[in-house]
Amino acid sequence: MENNTAHLLVFAQHDGCFKEFLFAVPYYLEVRKGDILLVDTAKGLTVATATTEMFEGRNIDEVALRYGAHLPLKEVKQVCGYTLQRFIENKVRNEIIQSIQKNNTTITCHTLPF
């Protein structure tokens, strides 16, 4: 990553973490605030949520210094947009419901204590 050319950047947070991290966005991806991202980190690939829209940074050294990021910036690898997020959530929810129904066929309203 050259330091004096324009770069696409985005801030994102990991679940359960209040700190925002700065990531480089490859030119072929489009990231919107709230998108679920697969990001590269020092500890390997993980999931994060975009907390900003993408923005352009010219001098990556200055951008990193301004926001306290470490160089070289880690990259966004994939974007899970709203439609795909909802599809995955619905699929997982349905699989959980089916698993509960399959494993608990003997439970009825009459056998519950409340």
Secondary structure as UniProt FT lines:
FT   TURN            3..4
FT   STRAND          7..13
FT   TURN            15..16
FT   STRAND          21..25
FT   TURN            27..28
FT   TURN            33..34
FT   STRAND          36..41
FT   TURN            42..43
FT   STRAND          44..50
FT   STRAND          55..57
FT   HELIX           60..67
FT   STRAND          75..80
FT   HELIX           82..103
FT   TURN            104..106
FT   HELIX           109..111
//
